Amino acid sequence: MSPPSADLPNVSEAELRLLKVLWRHPESTVRELQEMLLKLGQEWAYTTVQTILQRLEKKGYAAVDRAPTAHRFRAAVSRDGLLARRLGELREDLCEGENSPLILNLVRKSKFSSEEIAQLRRLLDSAEERN
């Protein structure tokens, strides 16, 4: 699974919803995905799931194994890759290329576990050593 390239089109809300299920359940059929979405409260018809998967595949976000019995879909991009791309877009669009407003806002508005705080400290220490 690769990070999304900068030239990939954005995903819609519905496409992202389905992509999140694919990240948790790779190599799924349309029917399996439809059932998982139903458990999450998303009542999409089989053809709706199929259409969204086809759009994701066309955009480069999903891949399919076209086995003779049932086509199996998987995410072609990682969650972290898509997250990095979107955060980069926010940094450019809203923060004029600066990292700190984005990071500081996330830290101010979020609650973190002790483990997450320790991880953030390690990342900051590493960043400081690189400077």
Backbone as CSV, one residue per row, in Angstrom:
resi,resn,N_x,N_y,N_z,CA_x,CA_y,CA_z,C_x,C_y,C_z
1,MET,0.852,-1.169,0.000,0.000,0.000,0.000,0.896,1.229,0.000
2,SER,0.631,2.112,-0.902,1.488,3.288,-1.039,0.755,4.545,-0.593
3,PRO,1.527,5.599,-0.271,0.866,6.863,0.047,0.273,7.445,-1.220
4,PRO,-0.805,8.199,-1.108,-1.409,8.777,-2.298,-0.497,9.837,-2.902
5,SER,-0.414,9.827,-4.206,0.402,10.850,-4.848,-0.359,12.158,-4.864
6,ALA,0.377,13.236,-5.039,-0.230,14.575,-5.005,-1.233,14.774,-6.132
7,ASP,-1.112,14.004,-7.202,-2.005,14.219,-8.333,-3.288,13.382,-8.263
8,LEU,-3.474,12.608,-7.188,-4.725,11.870,-7.040,-5.850,12.845,-6.708
9,PRO,-7.032,12.623,-7.285,-8.161,13.493,-6.929,-8.601,13.242,-5.488
10,ASN,-9.264,14.201,-4.917,-9.775,14.052,-3.547,-10.871,13.000,-3.504
11,VAL,-11.118,12.491,-2.311,-12.187,11.518,-2.135,-13.391,12.216,-1.507
12,SER,-14.567,11.755,-1.893,-15.798,12.297,-1.319,-16.015,11.711,0.071
13,GLU,-16.986,12.234,0.774,-17.314,11.733,2.109,-17.727,10.262,2.054
14,ALA,-18.530,9.903,1.072,-18.971,8.511,0.928,-17.790,7.606,0.583
15,GLU,-16.917,8.060,-0.289,-15.744,7.271,-0.655,-14.835,7.067,0.551
16,LEU,-14.666,8.106,1.349,-13.832,8.004,2.543,-14.440,7.026,3.540
17,ARG,-15.745,7.049,3.692,-16.427,6.126,4.599,-16.128,4.678,4.199
18,LEU,-16.188,4.401,2.907,-15.918,3.052,2.413,-14.432,2.715,2.515
19,LEU,-13.584,3.677,2.265,-12.135,3.477,2.367,-11.747,3.111,3.804
20,LYS,-12.387,3.725,4.777,-12.106,3.400,6.180,-12.423,1.939,6.475
21,VAL,-13.489,1.431,5.898,-13.837,0.022,6.086,-12.797,-0.863,5.386
22,LEU,-12.359,-0.462,4.220,-11.332,-1.231,3.506,-10.020,-1.288,4.287
23,TRP,-9.658,-0.216,4.980,-8.440,-0.227,5.790,-8.541,-1.265,6.899
24,ARG,-9.716,-1.403,7.472,-9.904,-2.367,8.566,-10.128,-3.789,8.065
25,HIS,-10.668,-3.916,6.850,-11.028,-5.241,6.317,-10.550,-5.380,4.868
26,PRO,-9.241,-5.537,4.681,-8.727,-5.665,3.309,-9.187,-6.975,2.659
27,GLU,-9.128,-6.973,1.357,-9.488,-8.167,0.578,-10.945,-8.569,0.805
28,SER,-11.846,-7.605,0.718,-13.269,-7.845,0.941,-14.048,-7.782,-0.363
29,THR,-15.125,-8.530,-0.413,-16.023,-8.479,-1.558,-17.017,-7.333,-1.363
30,VAL,-17.742,-7.020,-2.412,-18.766,-5.970,-2.332,-19.792,-6.338,-1.263
31,ARG,-20.231,-7.573,-1.273,-21.240,-8.029,-0.300,-20.706,-7.917,1.130
32,GLU,-19.472,-8.333,1.359,-18.892,-8.239,2.702,-18.808,-6.784,3.157
33,LEU,-18.396,-5.921,2.250,-18.307,-4.496,2.587,-19.685,-3.915,2.883
34,GLN,-20.672,-4.315,2.097,-22.034,-3.839,2.327,-22.514,-4.254,3.722
35,GLU,-22.212,-5.494,4.121,-22.626,-5.983,5.440,-21.903,-5.236,6.565
36,MET,-20.614,-4.970,6.373,-19.858,-4.230,7.396,-20.376,-2.806,7.522
37,LEU,-20.701,-2.183,6.398,-21.247,-0.829,6.422,-22.605,-0.812,7.124
38,LEU,-23.409,-1.832,6.887,-24.717,-1.933,7.535,-24.558,-1.991,9.059
39,LYS,-23.553,-2.747,9.534,-23.283,-2.823,10.980,-22.876,-1.468,11.543
40,LEU,-22.326,-0.610,10.679,-21.928,0.737,11.090,-23.060,1.750,10.910
41,GLY,-24.247,1.260,10.505,-25.397,2.135,10.349,-25.544,2.742,8.965
42,GLN,-24.743,2.281,8.010,-24.796,2.806,6.641,-25.567,1.822,5.769
43,GLU,-26.794,2.160,5.429,-27.661,1.265,4.661,-27.556,1.561,3.173
44,TRP,-26.469,1.110,2.566,-26.275,1.288,1.128,-26.653,0.018,0.392
45,ALA,-27.252,0.187,-0.768,-27.549,-0.948,-1.625,-26.245,-1.542,-2.158
46,TYR,-26.311,-2.787,-2.547,-25.147,-3.481,-3.114,-24.568,-2.671,-4.269
47,THR,-25.438,-2.169,-5.140,-24.969,-1.424,-6.312,-24.309,-0.101,-5.928
48,THR,-24.750,0.495,-4.827,-24.129,1.733,-4.347,-22.703,1.462,-3.899
49,VAL,-22.524,0.399,-3.113,-21.185,0.022,-2.654,-20.300,-0.275,-3.867
50,GLN,-20.847,-1.006,-4.815,-20.097,-1.359,-6.025,-19.685,-0.107,-6.806
51,THR,-20.581,0.840,-6.959,-20.282,2.081,-7.678,-19.200,2.886,-6.974
52,ILE,-19.289,2.995,-5.653,-18.285,3.751,-4.904,-16.930,3.064,-4.998
53,LEU,-16.914,1.735,-4.936,-15.655,0.996,-5.099,-15.052,1.244,-6.481
54,GLN,-15.893,1.259,-7.490,-15.400,1.520,-8.847,-14.808,2.924,-8.949
55,ARG,-15.450,3.899,-8.303,-14.909,5.265,-8.305,-13.574,5.319,-7.575
56,LEU,-13.483,4.633,-6.425,-12.223,4.594,-5.676,-11.122,3.937,-6.501
57,GLU,-11.473,2.886,-7.205,-10.483,2.206,-8.055,-10.027,3.129,-9.188
58,LYS,-10.962,3.789,-9.817,-10.637,4.700,-10.919,-9.743,5.854,-10.444
59,LYS,-9.980,6.327,-9.224,-9.195,7.434,-8.672,-7.829,6.974,-8.145
60,GLY,-7.631,5.653,-8.005,-6.364,5.136,-7.516,-6.320,4.860,-6.029
61,TYR,-7.451,4.909,-5.357,-7.502,4.686,-3.916,-7.821,3.240,-3.550
62,ALA,-8.318,2.457,-4.472,-8.636,1.054,-4.214,-8.111,0.216,-5.366
63,ALA,-7.853,-1.038,-5.045,-7.415,-1.995,-6.062,-8.325,-3.210,-5.953
64,VAL,-8.404,-3.965,-7.037,-9.292,-5.121,-7.051,-8.571,-6.328,-7.624
65,ASP,-8.833,-7.472,-7.002,-8.392,-8.760,-7.532,-9.624,-9.357,-8.210
66,ARG,-9.581,-9.438,-9.511,-10.744,-9.886,-10.274,-10.747,-11.411,-10.422
67,ALA,-10.872,-12.083,-9.290,-10.936,-13.546,-9.281,-12.214,-14.002,-9.970
68,PRO,-12.198,-15.200,-10.529,-13.391,-15.670,-11.250,-14.642,-15.772,-10.383
69,THR,-14.463,-16.054,-9.096,-15.646,-16.241,-8.252,-16.182,-14.931,-7.690
70,ALA,-15.327,-14.158,-7.039,-15.780,-12.891,-6.463,-14.628,-11.901,-6.482
71,HIS,-14.909,-10.701,-6.904,-13.882,-9.659,-6.903,-13.601,-9.248,-5.464
72,ARG,-12.317,-9.133,-5.134,-11.903,-8.735,-3.789,-11.213,-7.383,-3.873
73,PHE,-11.685,-6.452,-3.040,-11.181,-5.083,-3.046,-10.282,-4.851,-1.844
74,ARG,-9.319,-3.961,-2.017,-8.439,-3.540,-0.931,-8.082,-2.079,-1.163
75,ALA,-7.683,-1.428,-0.093,-7.238,-0.039,-0.209,-5.890,-0.027,-0.925
76,ALA,-5.709,0.919,-1.827,-4.442,1.065,-2.550,-3.571,2.142,-1.924
77,VAL,-4.115,2.860,-0.951,-3.377,3.894,-0.222,-3.567,3.639,1.274
78,SER,-2.570,4.002,2.048,-2.660,3.819,3.494,-3.387,4.991,4.147
79,ARG,-3.917,4.729,5.315,-4.560,5.799,6.079,-3.548,6.889,6.412
80,ASP,-2.351,6.477,6.841,-1.321,7.456,7.184,-0.906,8.279,5.968
81,GLY,-0.847,7.636,4.817,-0.495,8.362,3.593,-1.530,9.414,3.242
82,LEU,-2.810,9.030,3.329,-3.879,9.982,3.030,-3.915,11.088,4.082
83,LEU,-3.679,10.728,5.329,-3.638,11.719,6.399,-2.522,12.729,6.156
84,ALA,-1.342,12.245,5.807,-0.213,13.147,5.539,-0.534,14.090,4.387
85,ARG,-1.169,13.563,3.366,-1.528,14.407,2.210,-2.517,15.491,2.614
86,ARG,-3.557,15.091,3.356,-4.578,16.065,3.754,-4.029,17.110,4.718
87,LEU,-3.178,16.677,5.642,-2.566,17.636,6.557,-1.664,18.600,5.803
88,GLY,-0.956,18.081,4.790,-0.130,18.951,3.955,-0.971,19.984,3.221
89,GLU,-2.133,19.560,2.738,-3.043,20.492,2.059,-3.544,21.557,3.037
90,LEU,-3.907,21.142,4.250,-4.344,22.111,5.270,-3.225,23.091,5.606
91,ARG,-2.025,22.552,5.760,-0.874,23.414,6.066,-0.695,24.458,4.979
92,GLU,-0.792,24.062,3.729,-0.612,25.006,2.618,-1.791,25.962,2.495
93,ASP,-3.010,25.408,2.551,-4.204,26.223,2.307,-4.548,27.173,3.455
94,LEU,-4.430,26.698,4.694,-4.870,27.495,5.838,-3.741,28.126,6.644
95,CYS,-2.560,27.533,6.585,-1.466,27.983,7.455,-0.295,28.555,6.660
96,GLU,-0.521,28.839,5.384,0.495,29.439,4.521,1.823,28.688,4.573
97,GLY,1.742,27.344,4.621,2.931,26.511,4.597,3.599,26.294,5.938
98,GLU,3.062,26.863,6.992,3.656,26.743,8.327,3.064,25.537,9.063
99,ASN,3.923,24.804,9.739,3.480,23.630,10.504,2.885,23.980,11.855
100,SER,3.484,24.956,12.541,3.131,25.188,13.938,1.660,25.540,14.176
101,PRO,0.997,26.369,13.358,-0.417,26.644,13.670,-1.279,25.382,13.657
102,LEU,-0.995,24.498,12.727,-1.752,23.251,12.616,-1.491,22.364,13.829
103,ILE,-0.221,22.174,14.165,0.148,21.304,15.282,-0.332,21.880,16.605
104,LEU,-0.101,23.164,16.816,-0.504,23.789,18.082,-2.015,23.716,18.281
105,ASN,-2.773,23.909,17.212,-4.227,23.823,17.319,-4.653,22.404,17.678
106,LEU,-4.050,21.412,17.056,-4.377,20.020,17.376,-4.073,19.711,18.842
107,VAL,-2.929,20.176,19.335,-2.548,19.902,20.719,-3.491,20.606,21.690
108,ARG,-3.827,21.849,21.396,-4.725,22.612,22.289,-6.114,21.993,22.381
109,LYS,-6.609,21.465,21.284,-8.001,21.008,21.222,-8.174,19.512,21.486
110,SER,-7.082,18.791,21.751,-7.164,17.336,21.881,-6.793,16.869,23.268
111,LYS,-7.280,15.673,23.605,-6.870,14.993,24.833,-5.971,13.841,24.403
112,PHE,-4.898,13.620,25.173,-3.929,12.596,24.835,-3.728,11.650,26.006
113,SER,-3.483,10.395,25.685,-3.130,9.416,26.718,-1.677,9.659,27.114
114,SER,-1.277,9.054,28.216,0.111,9.176,28.669,1.072,8.649,27.607
115,GLU,0.688,7.566,26.974,1.524,6.979,25.920,1.659,7.933,24.725
116,GLU,0.570,8.569,24.347,0.621,9.526,23.231,1.491,10.736,23.579
117,ILE,1.392,11.202,24.812,2.213,12.338,25.250,3.690,11.962,25.202
118,ALA,4.017,10.754,25.650,5.411,10.296,25.606,5.897,10.214,24.161
119,GLN,5.045,9.739,23.287,5.410,9.655,21.868,5.625,11.052,21.275
120,LEU,4.767,11.992,21.629,4.934,13.371,21.168,6.242,13.971,21.677
121,ARG,6.572,13.680,22.931,7.837,14.191,23.481,9.031,13.635,22.715
122,ARG,8.976,12.338,22.400,10.074,11.724,21.642,10.196,12.366,20.258
123,LEU,9.068,12.614,19.619,9.080,13.246,18.294,9.646,14.659,18.368
124,LEU,9.249,15.410,19.388,9.769,16.771,19.548,11.267,16.760,19.848
125,ASP,11.706,15.826,20.684,13.141,15.712,20.974,13.919,15.391,19.702
126,SER,13.370,14.488,18.906,14.023,14.110,17.644,14.071,15.309,16.691
127,ALA,12.989,16.059,16.620,12.945,17.244,15.755,13.952,18.268,16.221
128,GLU,14.084,18.427,17.538,15.042,19.400,18.073,16.479,18.980,17.767
129,GLU,16.760,17.699,17.816,18.104,17.205,17.497,18.450,17.435,16.035
130,ARG,17.475,17.368,15.150,17.716,17.582,13.717,18.014,19.051,13.399
131,ASN,17.570,19.960,14.249,17.765,21.394,14.010,19.083,21.877,14.446
